[in-house]
Amino acid sequence: MIGIVFEHCSALWGITYNNVSHTLIEIGAMQFFKFVSIAFFIIGGFLINHKFTENTPAQYLKNRLSNTIAPWTFWLTILIILDLINIHIIARKHGRLATLPPFWELLPQEIYHSVFFTSFWFVLNFLICITVLLIFKRYLYSIWFGVFWGLVSLSYSLNLYHGWIATEHSLALFGFIVYLWLGVYMNKHYDKIVVFIKEVSLNKLILLNIVLFLLAVGEAYYRSVLGFEDWYNTLRVTNILYSLGMFILMLKIGKINWLNNALKPRQTTFGIYLLHMIVFLHIFPELFRRFHVEEAKLDVFEAIGYSIVRFAIVYGISFLIVKLFMLTRLKVLIGIKS
C-alpha cells in the first residue's frame, strides 16, 4: 500500500526532461514501486485461497461484496461530491459559472471519471477478477487455466506496442486475472514455495531484481523515445518480470514485525486505499496552497523530493483517519466488521 500511495502521489507524471540522465532518474524513481499493482493481486490471491475452499462461490462473493462495495460506494460518493464542489468553486473564482454544463450533464461525467480513472477502479477490477476465478472454480488449480490467463495478460503487453485497443488501465480488464490466480495457486502449493524460497540466496534475489529493475527502466525509456505516452504501463513485460521478482524477494524477507505492529496492514490497507485519493486531491492541495508549488517547473530532484513529502503527508493523514475510524462503529466504512 505504501508503494501504491507513493505512485499516485508522484509529481513526475507527465513531465519530460531534455537531459537524458534526468529522464533516466525520473524513470528510475517511478519504476521502483511499479511492482506493487501486480504484487497486490498476487498477495490478494494468496490470502483468499482458503476462503475459496471454505465457501461456495455465491457465499464468498456475497461476503466479499458486503464488506467491499458499501465502503467503496461511500468514499466514491464523497470524492464525487468534493470534485463537484471544487469545479463550482474554480468556475466561480474565474467568472465561468455560466459556462458550466448543467448538473445532470456534469454528474455522469464525474461519476465516469471517478470510477474508471482514479484508484477506485482497481477495487472493481479486483472484484471482477475474483468473480472470474469463482465462475471457473473447478479449473482453479489447473496450470493450464493459469497459462490461458497468462497469455491474455501478455496480449495486453503486446498491445502496448501495436495499439489494437486503447492502453488505459481501465481497459486492461482481464490482464490481472493471472496474478490473482497465481497467488491462489502459490498458496495451494505453499509448502513447495517455502522450500524453494529457503534454498534461494537473498543476495542472488537482490541482484536478480536489480537486473529486472534496470530492464524495466530501459523499456520505459525506450517507450519514451518511441513517443508513447504511457511509459510506465504496469503490463510491460519487463515490469511483469520485475513484479514477480520483487514478490519472491518479499517472500524471502518475510514478515517485518515492527512494521506490521506499527501499520497493522491487515486492518488499515483497504481504508487507506479508499481514503488516500480523497486526501491527495482535496486535503493536501489546501495544506500546500500557500507554497504555490508549480510541479511542471521542478527539476527531477525537486520533483522526487516533493513526491516524497506529498506521499508522507497523504499516507500519514489517511492512516490517522483510518485509525480513528477503527475506534468507532464507523469502522464498517473502511471494510471492518462491527
C-alpha positions in Angstrom: 0.0 0.0 0.0 2.9 2.3 0.6 4.0 1.8 -3.0 0.6 2.4 -4.4 0.1 5.6 -2.5 3.6 6.8 -3.4 2.9 6.1 -7.1 -0.3 8.1 -7.0 1.4 11.0 -5.1 4.3 11.2 -7.6 5.0 14.6 -9.1 6.8 13.0 -12.0 3.8 12.0 -14.1 3.7 13.7 -17.5 7.0 15.5 -17.0 9.6 15.3 -19.8 13.2 16.4 -19.3 15.6 17.3 -22.1 18.5 15.9 -20.2 18.8 12.1 -20.7 20.3 11.5 -17.3 17.4 13.4 -15.7 14.9 11.4 -17.7 16.5 8.1 -16.5 16.5 9.3 -12.9 12.8 10.2 -13.3 12.0 6.8 -14.8 14.0 5.0 -12.1 12.1 6.9 -9.4 8.8 5.9 -11.0 9.8 2.4 -11.7 10.9 1.5 -8.2 7.4 0.9 -6.9 5.8 -0.2 -10.2 5.8 -3.8 -8.9 3.1 -3.0 -6.4 -0.1 -3.4 -8.6 0.8 -6.9 -9.7 2.1 -7.9 -6.3 -1.1 -6.6 -4.8 -3.1 -9.1 -6.9 -0.8 -12.0 -6.1 -1.0 -11.2 -2.4 -4.8 -10.9 -2.7 -5.0 -14.4 -4.3 -2.6 -15.7 -1.7 -4.8 -14.5 1.1 -8.2 -15.6 -0.2 -7.4 -19.1 -1.4 -8.6 -20.8 1.8 -11.8 -18.7 1.7 -12.4 -20.1 -1.8 -12.3 -23.6 -0.5 -14.4 -22.9 2.7 -17.3 -21.2 0.9 -19.4 -21.8 -2.1 -18.8 -19.2 -4.9 -22.1 -17.5 -4.1 -21.4 -17.3 -0.4 -17.9 -16.0 -0.9 -19.0 -13.4 -3.4 -21.8 -12.3 -1.1 -19.5 -11.8 1.8 -16.9 -10.0 -0.3 -19.4 -7.6 -1.8 -21.0 -6.8 1.6 -17.6 -5.9 3.0 -16.3 -4.0 0.0 -19.0 -2.4 -2.1 -20.6 -0.4 0.7 -17.4 1.3 1.8 -16.3 1.7 -1.8 -19.6 3.4 -2.7 -19.5 5.7 0.3 -16.0 7.1 -0.3 -16.5 7.2 -4.1 -19.6 9.4 -3.4 -17.5 11.6 -1.1 -14.9 12.0 -3.9 -17.5 12.9 -6.5 -19.2 15.5 -4.2 -15.9 17.1 -3.4 -15.0 17.2 -7.1 -18.3 18.8 -8.0 -17.8 21.4 -5.2 -14.3 22.1 -6.4 -15.4 22.5 -10.0 -18.0 25.0 -8.9 -15.5 27.0 -6.7 -13.0 27.2 -9.6 -15.6 28.3 -12.1 -16.9 30.9 -9.7 -13.4 32.2 -8.9 -12.7 32.7 -12.6 -16.1 34.0 -13.6 -17.1 31.0 -15.6 -20.2 29.8 -13.8 -22.3 30.5 -16.8 -20.2 28.1 -18.9 -20.5 25.2 -16.6 -22.6 22.2 -18.0 -25.9 21.6 -16.3 -25.7 19.5 -13.2 -27.4 16.5 -14.9 -24.6 16.5 -17.5 -21.7 17.2 -15.1 -22.7 14.5 -12.6 -22.5 11.5 -15.1 -19.1 12.8 -16.3 -17.7 13.0 -12.8 -19.1 9.5 -11.9 -17.5 8.1 -15.1 -14.1 9.7 -14.4 -14.1 8.8 -10.7 -15.0 5.1 -11.3 -12.7 4.4 -14.3 -9.8 6.9 -14.0 -9.0 7.0 -10.3 -7.7 4.4 -7.8 -11.3 3.4 -7.2 -11.3 1.4 -10.5 -8.9 -1.2 -9.2 -11.4 -2.2 -6.5 -13.9 -3.1 -9.2 -11.2 -4.7 -11.3 -10.2 -6.8 -8.3 -13.8 -7.9 -7.7 -14.2 -8.8 -11.4 -11.0 -10.9 -11.3 -12.3 -12.7 -8.2 -15.7 -13.3 -9.9 -14.0 -14.8 -13.0 -12.0 -17.2 -10.8 -15.2 -18.2 -8.9 -17.0 -18.9 -12.2 -14.2 -21.2 -13.2 -13.6 -22.6 -9.8 -13.4 -26.2 -11.0 -10.3 -25.2 -13.0 -8.7 -23.1 -10.3 -5.7 -25.3 -9.6 -5.1 -26.3 -13.2 -1.8 -25.0 -14.5 -3.4 -24.6 -18.0 -6.0 -22.3 -16.6 -3.2 -20.1 -15.4 -1.4 -20.4 -18.7 -4.5 -19.2 -20.5 -4.9 -16.1 -18.4 -1.1 -15.5 -18.6 -1.5 -15.4 -22.4 -4.3 -12.9 -22.0 -2.1 -10.7 -19.9 0.7 -10.9 -22.5 -1.7 -9.9 -25.2 -2.1 -6.6 -23.3 1.7 -6.3 -23.2 1.9 -6.7 -27.0 -1.0 -4.2 -27.4 1.2 -1.6 -25.8 3.3 -1.6 -29.0 0.6 -2.4 -31.6 -2.3 -0.3 -30.3 -5.1 -2.7 -31.1 -7.1 -1.2 -28.3 -6.5 1.8 -26.0 -4.0 1.2 -23.3 -5.7 2.8 -20.3 -5.6 0.6 -17.2 -9.4 0.6 -17.1 -9.5 -1.4 -20.4 -7.0 -4.0 -19.2 -10.0 -5.7 -17.6 -8.7 -9.2 -17.7 -5.0 -8.5 -17.7 -4.6 -9.0 -14.0 -6.6 -12.3 -13.5 -3.4 -14.4 -13.9 -1.7 -12.7 -11.0 -4.7 -13.2 -8.7 -4.8 -16.9 -9.9 -1.0 -17.1 -9.3 -1.5 -16.1 -5.7 -4.2 -18.7 -5.2 -2.0 -21.4 -6.9 1.0 -20.5 -4.8 -1.0 -20.7 -1.6 -2.2 -24.1 -2.6 1.4 -25.3 -3.0 2.8 -23.2 -0.2 5.0 -25.9 1.2 6.9 -26.3 -2.0 7.2 -22.5 -2.3 8.7 -22.3 1.2 11.3 -24.9 0.3 12.2 -23.0 -2.9 12.4 -19.7 -1.0 14.7 -21.2 1.6 17.0 -22.5 -1.0 17.4 -19.3 -2.9 20.1 -16.9 -1.8 18.9 -13.5 -0.7 21.9 -11.8 -2.4 21.1 -13.6 -5.7 17.5 -12.5 -5.4 18.5 -8.9 -4.8 20.9 -9.0 -7.7 18.2 -10.5 -9.9 15.8 -7.7 -9.0 18.4 -5.1 -9.7 18.8 -6.5 -13.2 15.0 -6.7 -13.7 14.6 -3.2 -12.4 17.2 -1.9 -14.9 15.5 -3.8 -17.8 12.1 -2.2 -16.8 13.8 1.2 -16.7 15.2 0.5 -20.1 11.9 -0.4 -21.6 10.2 2.6 -20.1 12.9 4.8 -21.6 12.6 3.0 -25.0 8.9 3.7 -24.9 9.6 7.4 -24.2 11.9 7.6 -27.2 9.3 6.0 -29.4 6.8 8.7 -28.3 4.4 6.6 -26.3 2.6 8.4 -23.5 2.2 5.6 -21.0 5.9 4.8 -20.4 5.2 3.1 -17.1 2.3 0.8 -18.1 2.1 -1.9 -15.5 1.7 -4.7 -18.0 5.0 -4.1 -19.8 6.8 -7.5 -20.0 9.8 -6.2 -18.1 7.6 -4.8 -15.4 5.8 -8.1 -15.0 9.1 -9.9 -14.5 10.3 -7.2 -12.1 7.0 -7.5 -10.1 7.3 -11.3 -9.9 10.9 -10.9 -8.8 10.0 -8.4 -6.1 7.2 -10.6 -4.9 9.6 -13.5 -4.4 12.0 -11.2 -2.7 9.3 -10.1 -0.3 8.5 -13.7 0.5 12.2 -14.3 1.2 12.4 -11.3 3.5 9.2 -12.4 5.3 7.3 -10.5 7.9 8.8 -7.3 9.3 7.4 -7.4 12.8 8.0 -3.8 13.8 6.4 -2.6 10.5 3.4 -4.9 10.9 2.9 -3.8 14.5 3.1 -0.1 13.6 1.0 -0.1 10.4 -1.4 -3.0 11.1 -1.7 -3.6 7.3 -4.4 -6.3 7.5 -6.7 -3.8 9.3 -5.7 -0.5 7.6 -4.9 -1.3 4.0 -8.4 -1.1 2.5 -9.3 2.1 4.4 -6.0 3.8 3.3 -6.7 2.7 -0.3 -10.2 4.2 -0.2 -9.2 7.4 1.5 -5.8 8.3 0.0 -7.2 9.6 -3.3 -9.5 12.0 -1.5 -6.7 13.2 0.7 -4.4 13.6 -2.3 -6.9 15.5 -4.4 -8.7 17.6 -1.8 -6.9 17.9 1.5 -3.2 18.0 0.5 -3.7 20.9 -2.0 -5.4 23.0 0.7 -2.5 22.4 3.0 0.1 23.3 0.4 -1.8 26.1 -1.4 0.3 28.8 0.3 3.5 27.4 -1.1 2.5 27.9 -4.8 4.4 24.8 -6.0 4.4 24.6 -9.8 5.2 20.9 -10.5 6.0 21.4 -14.1 8.8 23.8 -13.2 10.5 21.4 -10.7 13.7 19.8 -11.8 13.9 16.0 -11.3 15.5 16.1 -7.9 13.0 18.7 -6.6 10.1 16.6 -8.1 11.3 13.5 -6.3 11.7 15.4 -3.0 8.2 16.9 -3.4 6.8 13.5 -4.2 8.3 12.1 -1.0 6.9 14.9 1.1 3.4 14.6 -0.6 3.4 10.9 -0.1 4.3 11.2 3.6 1.5 13.7 4.3 -1.1 11.9 2.2 -0.3 8.5 3.7 0.0 9.9 7.2 -3.4 11.7 7.1 -5.1 8.7 5.5 -3.6 6.3 8.1 -4.7 8.6 11.0 -8.2 8.9 9.7 -8.4 5.1 9.3 -7.1 4.6 12.9 -9.8 6.9 14.2 -12.5 5.1 12.3 -11.2 1.8 13.8 -12.1 3.1 17.2 -15.7 3.7 16.4 -18.7 1.9 14.9 -17.9 3.8 11.6 -15.1 1.2 11.0 -17.6 -0.5 8.7 -16.9 2.3 6.3 -13.3 1.1 5.9 -14.3 -2.5 5.5 -14.0 -3.8 9.1 -17.0 -5.6 10.5 -18.5 -4.2 13.7 
